[in-house]
Amino acid sequence: MPSRSDADCRHHSARCRALLTSTILASSLFASVAPASAQDNTLPAINVTATRSYEGIVGTSSTVITADDIAHSPAQTVQEIIAQTPGVQTRTLYGGVNGTGSSIDLRGFGATATSNTLFLVNGRRLNDLDLQGVDLSSIPLQSIERIEITRGSSGAVLYGDNAVGGVINIVTKTGAGGPPATFRAEGGFGSFNQRLASISAAYNSGPWSTSVFANGVRSNGYRANNALEQNNAIGELRYATPDLSAFVNVSGDNQHLGLPGSRIVDPSIGVNQLQTDRRGTNTPFDFGDKQGANITAGFTKSLWDGAELIVDGGVRDKRQQAGYFGNVPLSSFSASWFDAHLQTWSITPRLSITHAMFGLPSKILTGLDYYDATYDSDRGQYRSTPPVHVYNLSQKTLAGYWQQTVGILPTTDLSYGGRLQSVKVEASDRLNPLAPGYFGEAQALPLSSTETQHALHIGLDHRFNDVFSVFARAARAFRTPNVDERVSSGPSYDAFFNPIPGNFALKTQTSVDFEAGFRVKSGPFEMQTSAYNMNLNNELHYDPVNFYNTNLDPTRRYGGETSASFRVSDTLLLRGGGAYTRATFREGPFSGNDVPLVSRYTANAGVTWNVWQKYVVFDATARYWSSRYMDSDENNLQTKIPANGTVDVKLSGAYEHFFWSASVINLFNSQYYDYAVASSFTPGRYGAYPLPGRTYLVKAGVTF
């Protein structure tokens, strides 16, 4: 049977339960522009013509992954593509089917990475009020124009909470400005009976343009009870003239996923399912479903020379259902059913002003953000039985922000900004002690609270010459507790097993970080390196012994990241990088220990070789990560998740209207896992989530 820690992950912890289902809702489509050249006295673009893209925030360490990079990469998911960036770590559950259940970690947050990395589509938030995380697998790869990654807390001024470890902005294609009409279709098949299909189309006529992207994926999955069915679609209508542009964007996704749970290793009783039945399951009936829909509309109006008003707003709707039944679905004592509905309305007006201040070039971006989210969740034993708990939570957020970039010298840019944000939370719990599955727990006390937080940023870029430049910044950020953390925010029972009412109350997490680095660009060679230090207070954390969420004693992150590329010739590009990431507890009972699920060392390398006039292109990517402590092992006493690495290769090509690719993932068939939960009661016992060995994927398509 599953270990106690594994059972707790499925049935007692809201955080772990949230890991078993995931969500994404796509949003508005807006384009961005690139930074200015090193010696130009024009400021770096803040990209406010369309989005509040952080690419122009002075002093930050940033990376841009282009559509060409995505097309050539052997990686098959958005998460895998982002993971090729130095300093990015991943955690993958459920066999890694189409990236479902895979999370991205910037700056070493381990189990809470999904809540400390802010995801955007075209400058609008994807992170929701719950702990489900952002399921990037719902974004069709062919719809992505580029992925912008900034590290550290500076993005909090423009975007608000969750931007503690960094911000990842996915900019999608619009179809505007292209040929009158285009069409693309692609199909593929691969290991574990994976089948995929995608189509996209765009049409332009005068100031009007429209685009549609859709894809579907079916797979039996690497493990038992691991099948995936997923469909995603994004569509946009856009109107653009020199002084006015407007758009309407609609998207939706639908997913069904089997949840195979962990494989148990317990030396005390001679069990090692990683060796005897790596692809099996102890939860053959568990599953998670989600349905998402989103509509966003907005406009950009030129007010006067150098000033634009940008207004957009929308609603995104997410519904999720999950069943956790163990081995026997109709008689399991620990069976549970989860049904949730989350809806978020938003409007985000802002003003972009480019002007001279005291004779110096200046860009200002200022605006308001308003979000109104409601969350309702029924939690009981089975779908057909009355819920034991009905949770209702609402959160209203109102924020104002200001960010300005000034060219204080022809070679030096200064950026500063601040954000003031008010958060009002209402929460209640209705308990039905007569419902099946009630085990004596108490009803949570209601919560009504209002809190004001702030974010700050100051950054500096200085260009010594065309080759060498330096940058530095300091920032403050915050993260408010999400609904799943609030629901499990206190012990359910005292030492004598008497029920204790919860109260949804947790403190807001805050952070202050500093970073400095340099960039080199000399002909075909480019390099960026930086070092950082981040101190956090009241970090939100799951207590693995008492099974509830709490605020930690002070913690710290520090380290360094380096990335480089060298174009050997017009047909050969080399790239690589590495990072040192340290996440530790500063005070309290775990003082000096490592935060679980964070590897200290990561590295990557890659090559792109245009073998024959783009008819044949070869790509290879290698990744390495050092060992990491398992989830729930804050004491750092259990066996570590082993260090490992993978090599992925791809051959692709195009001829006239036809294109094709053949990829091999994990070429050397590494038998690995990057997530495991240590038992809180039995030394040496843990549950691991094994990932596939060598797999393949073949695709072909046509464009018109």
C-alpha positions, 0 to 999 in steps of 0.5 A, a space after each residue: 500500500 502507499 506510504 503514509 507520506 504518499 497518502 497524505 500527499 493525495 488526501 490531507 495536504 491541499 498543496 499536494 492535492 493541488 499538484 495532482 491537477 493543473 490549469 492554464 488559461 490563455 489571455 490577450 494577444 499583444 506584441 512587443 518591441 526590442 531594446 535599443 542598441 548599446 551606443 544609441 542614446 534611445 532608451 531600452 524599449 519597455 514594450 508598452 505599445 502592447 504589453 507591460 513587457 519586463 524585457 525593458 526593465 533596466 538592471 535585470 537578468 533576462 533571456 529571450 527564446 525566439 520562435 526559431 529557437 522553439 522550432 529547432 529545439 528537440 524539446 516538445 513542451 513549453 516547460 522543456 524549452 524553458 528548462 534549457 535556460 541556465 538557472 531554471 529547474 523543473 519538477 515533473 509528475 505523471 510521466 511527463 505526458 505532454 508537459 502536464 504536471 511539469 512545473 518551472 522553478 526560478 531561483 530555487 523555491 522547490 515545492 512552492 515554485 509554481 506560486 513564486 514564478 509569475 506566468 504571463 501571456 502577452 503581459 497578462 497574468 496566468 497565475 490563479 487564486 488557487 495552488 493548481 499551478 500554470 499548465 503550460 501544456 495548454 498553449 499550442 507551441 506553434 502559437 508562440 512568437 517568443 518567451 521572455 524570462 526575467 529573473 528575480 523580483 523586479 517584475 513585481 512592480 508591473 505585475 504584482 504578487 507571485 513575481 518573487 523568483 521571476 516572471 515568464 512572459 509568453 508572447 503569442 503570434 497575432 497574424 497582423 502584418 503578414 501575408 493576406 492569408 496563411 495556413 499551417 497543419 501538422 500531425 505526429 506520433 510517438 512513444 506510448 501511442 502519442 498522437 498529436 495534431 495542430 492547425 493554425 490560420 491567419 487572414 489580413 485585410 486592410 486594418 483587420 486581421 484574425 488568427 486561430 491556433 488549435 491543437 489536440 494530444 492523445 497519449 496512453 502515457 508512460 505509466 499505468 493510469 497515465 492516459 492524457 486527452 487534451 484540446 486547446 484553442 486560441 483565436 483573435 480578431 484585431 483592428 489596427 491603425 496608426 493611432 488606434 488598435 483594438 483586439 478581442 481574444 478567445 481561448 479554451 482548453 479541455 483536459 483529462 488526465 490519469 493520476 498514477 501516483 508515486 512508486 514506493 521505496 521502503 528498505 525496511 520491508 524490502 519494497 522497491 517499486 522503482 525496480 520491480 514495477 517502475 511503470 505501475 500505479 498504486 492509484 489505478 482509478 485516480 484522475 483529474 479533469 479541467 476545463 478553461 475558457 477565457 475572453 479578453 478585449 482591449 485597445 491602444 489609443 494614441 493621445 498625443 505624440 509620445 503618449 498612449 492609453 492602453 486598456 484591456 480587461 477580461 474574464 477567465 473561468 476554470 473548472 476542475 474535478 478530481 477523484 482520489 480513490 486508492 486501490 479500491 474505488 468503491 470501498 476505500 476509507 481514504 477516498 475523496 472527491 474535489 470539485 472547484 470553480 474559479 472565475 477571475 474578472 480583470 481590467 488593467 488600464 495604463 498610460 505610456 509616456 515617452 518624453 524628455 525630462 530635464 533634457 534627458 530621454 525618459 519613458 514612463 509606464 503607469 496604471 491600475 490593476 483590478 482583479 476580482 476572483 471568486 473560488 468555490 470548492 466542494 470536497 467530499 468522499 465521492 462525486 455522488 455524495 454530499 460534500 463534507 466541506 464547501 469552501 467559498 473564497 473571494 479576493 479583490 485586488 486593486 493596485 497602482 504602479 509607476 515605472 520610469 526609465 531615464 537615460 541619465 547619460 548616453 551610456 547609462 540608463 536608470 530605472 525605478 518604480 513602485 507598486 501599492 496593492 490592496 488585497 481584500 479576502 473573504 473566506 468561509 467553510 460550510 461543514 456537513 458532519 452527516 456527509 460520508 467521509 466526515 472524520 470529525 474535523 472542525 469547521 473553519 472560522 470565517 475570514 474577512 481581511 484587508 491588507 496593503 503591500 508594496 513592491 519596489 525596483 531600482 536598476 542601472 545599466 551602463 555600457 562601457 563600449 559596444 562589447 562590455 556592459 554591466 547591470 545591477 538592481 535591487 527590488 522588493 516583492 511579495 506573495 499573498 497566500 492562495 486559497 489552497 494554502 488558506 484552506 489548510 492553514 492550521 492543524 486540524 487536530 490537537 495532540 489529543 485528536 480533538 478537532 481545531 477550527 482553522 481560520 484561513 489566516 496566513 501572513 503575506 510572504 515578502 522578499 528583498 533581493 539584489 543582483 549584479 552582472 555583466 554582458 559581453 557581445 563581441 561579434 559571434 560571441 555573447 555572454 551574460 552572467 550575474 550573481 544574486 542574493 534574496 532574503 525572505 520573511 514569512 515564506 509560505 510553506 507546507 508543514 510535512 509533519 502536521 499536514 498544514 500550511 504555515 509561515 516559515 522562519 526567515 529563508 534565503 536564496 543566493 547564487 549565480 547564473 551564466 549563459 553564452 552562445 558562439 556562432 561558429 559560422 552561418 550554419 553552426 551555433 553553439 550555446 551553453 550555460 550553468 548555474 549555482 542555486 542555494 536555497 537555505 533556511 536562515 533561522 528556526 528549527 531547520 536553520 542552515 538546511 537546504 530547502 527541499 527539491 532544489 539542485 545546487 548545480 545545473 548546466 546545459 549545452 546545445 548545438 544547432 547545425 544547418 547541415 544542408 540549406 535548411 533541408 536538413 537541420 540537426 539540433 542537440 541539447 544536454 541538461 544536467 542537474 545535481 542531487 536534491 533533497 526530497 519534498 518533506 525532508 526539511 531536516 535533510 536526513 533522508 536519501 536524496 533524489 539522485 543527480 542526473 542528466 538527459 540528451 535530446 536530439 532532433 533532425 528536421 527540415 523543410 522543402 517548399 511548403 512541407 516540413 518534418 522533424 524526428 526527435 529522440 528525447 533522453 537519447 541515452 535512456 537515463 532512468 531518473 525522477 526529479 520529484 519524490 516525497 519522503 516519509 515523515 515517519 519511516 526513515 528511508 521510505 519515500 514515494 517517487 514519480 519516475 519519468 520515461 527513458 528514451 522516447 521518440 516523436 515524428 512530425 510532419 506538416 504543410 504550410 500555405 
